[in-house]
Amino acid sequence: MKLKDLLKNIDIISCSADLETEISGISYDSRKTKPGDLFVAVKGLTVDGHKFIPKAMELGAAVVLCQDLPSGSVPYVQISDCRRGLAYASREFYGNPAAEMKVIGFTGTSGKTSSTYIMKHVLEAACDARVGLIGTNGNMIGDEHIHSEFTTPESLELHALFRRMADAGCTHVVMEVSSHSLALHRVAGINFDVAVFTNLSQDHLDLHGTMDEYAAEKRKIFSQCSLGCINADDARAGFMAQGAACPVMHYSIDKNDAQLVAKDIRLSADGVRFAAVYGGEIAITKLAIPGMFSVHNALGVMAAALSLGISLNDCAQAISSAKGVKGRMESVPTDGDYSIIIDYSHKPDALENVLETLRPVTRGRLMVLFGCGGDRDRGKRPIMGKIAADNADLVIVTSDNPRTEEPLSIIDEIVPGVKQGNAEYVVIPDRIEAIGWAIDNAASGDVILLAGKGHEDYQIIGHEKIHMDEREIVADFLKKRKTGC
C-alpha cells in the first residue's frame, strides 16, 4: 500500500518521505520492525518511541511517522499525534474492516465484561449472527478463544483483529472500550454502531488524575457512534448524554422517564427476574447471574439490542438463556457446607455490589479475601478496605498483582480503611496461603468471596507474570486436606 493511502485521513505538518513509497507493514515497537514498514514513533507513558527510530531504520523501516523531527537523513512524515496517527494508518492498512461489521461498544467502570458476553449471546440467539468479542477475558471469533493482554488492544492489533473477524465471516463485533483506549486513541477512527455506558466509579485515576477527567474520557465514545445507550441511574448520565453526537436511549431501574425500564424486580441466589418495559411493550426477563447490577447489565444489553432492531421479546428470551461468565460470581466446588465465589471485583463499586449481592444468601459468615493492584490508583485502597469491612463479617487482606510495589506497602494502605469498619480482619500477604487459611476457617453456612482475580490465572510480581489460578488453588488445597498429602 502506498504511503499516501495510509495517511489520507491524517493532517501532515511536514514531510521528507516520498508519499508514493510502498509500505508493506506498520510497527510501533522497533524490535518488531520489518523491512518496508512504516515505523510509528509513539510517545508512551514511560517510553518515547522517537528514541528507537535509529533501531527501526537499521531493521529496514521505509518511513518514520513522528511528532518530533528525527536527526539525520531519515524519510519522515511529521504529524501532531502519533497515537492517533497509528490508529488511522492501521485502519487504512487493514482496509477498515470494522466498517464491514456492526460494532457494539460497552464502556464504564464495571459491567463491561459480563455485558459483552451477554450481548454476544443475544446476537447469536436472536439473529443467528457470527460474533466477534474483544475484552478483558480475551478475544473470541465465534467459539474460538484468542488470548489478549489488554481490555482494548492497541490500534494496530485491534484493526488486525477486526480484519481477522471480518474474514472469518463475523457480522457483529462486541467489545469493551476502556478509558485507556479512549484516552490513548486506540479506538480513534472507529464508528460504533451502538455505544453503551454502564456506570462510573473510582478507578484508573493513576492515568486520568481526577474523576472528571475519567468521565470526560469515557464520554468520548458518544462522539463516534451512531446510537447511544446510557444508564440513567448513574450520577454521570447527564454528563454523558451532553457529549453525545447521536440519538440516545436511557435505561433505568427506577426512572420512569427512561425509554427502557425494569419493573417488578426479583432477586435470588440463582439470578434476577424483572419485567422490561419499552414503550407499550412488556417482556419478562431472567438472567442467571445474581445481583442488582445484573439487572443494569441486562438493561444495557437490551437497549443495545433494541437499537439494532431486535425485538424486546426476542431480546428477553435470549437473555434468559444466557449463562454466567468466568470469574464473574463464579461458584467453585468445595468439600463442605460452605461456598466459595470467585469474582473479578477489584474496584470499589464492584466489590460493594458483589458483597451486597452475597449478603442475603449467606447463612453463616460472609468472608472476603482481596488485595489491590500495585502501580495503580492508590486512592482506592482504603476505600476498598472500608467497603470490605462494612459489608463482610471477616476480611482477609492479601496481595493482588503487586507488580513493582512491596505487597506489605499496599496492604498498609488498605488496612486503615478496614479498621474503620466493624469486621474482624487478618493480614496474610501470600494469596495462596490466604486462600488456604480462609478454607480452613470456614464453617457451615459461610460464604468465601475471593475478590479481584476473577478470570485471571496469574499473579504479577515485579515484571514477571506467574501462573496462579484460584480454581486450581482451591482444588489442590481440598485434595491435600482430604488425602493428607
KADA-V903110 format. One line per field, one symbol per residue. phi: phi as a letter, one per 30 degrees, with the letter a starting at -180 (. if undefined). psi: psi as a letter, one per 30 degrees, with the letter a starting at -180 (. if undefined). A space follows every 10 residues. Layout:
phi->???
psi->???
This chain:
phi->.dedddcdcb dcdaacdddd edccabbbce dcdbejdccc dddddbbcdd dceedddddj edbccbccdd diccdbbcbd bddddddddd eddcihdddd bdccccbkdb jddeddddde ddddddchdc bcbblddjcb bicdcbdbcb ecdeeddddd deddddddjd cbbcbdcddd dddcidcdic cddbbbcdab bdahddcdib dddeddddde ddcbbdbbbb dddddceddd ddcdcadbcc bacbcddddb bcbhdbcbdc kbbacdcbic cbbdbbbdbd jddddddddd ddddddddjd dedddddddd cdcdceichd dcdbcadbbb ccbdecbedd dddddddded ccdccccbca bbddhbeddd ddddddeddd cbcbcccbcb hdhcddeddd ddcdeedddd ccddbbcbed dddddddddd cdceidbccc cjchddcabc biccccdacd dddddddddd ddcib
psi->kkeeeegfgk kkelkfljff kkkflklfjf fgklkfljkj ikjaffkjff fgeeeeeegg kelkklekkl laikjlkklf jfeeeeeeee eeegghfeff lkkkkkllel feeeeeeeee eeeeeffhlk klkkaefllk jcfkkkkkfl ejlleeeeee eeeeeefggk flkkkkjlee eeeggfgkfk jkekkkkelk lklgffefel eeeeeeeeff fffhlekkkk jffkfgeeee efgkhlkkkk llfgjfflek kklhkkklff alkljkkjbg lkkkkkkhjl kefeeeeeee eeeeeeffgk leeeeeeeef gkllkkgjhk klklgahlkk kkkgjgleee eeeeeeefef gjebkjkkkl akklgljfff efeeeeeeff flekkjkalj ifbglkefee effeeeeeff aflllljjej eeeeeeeeef gklkflkjjj keecfkhlkj kbgkjkkjjf eeeeeeeeee eefg.
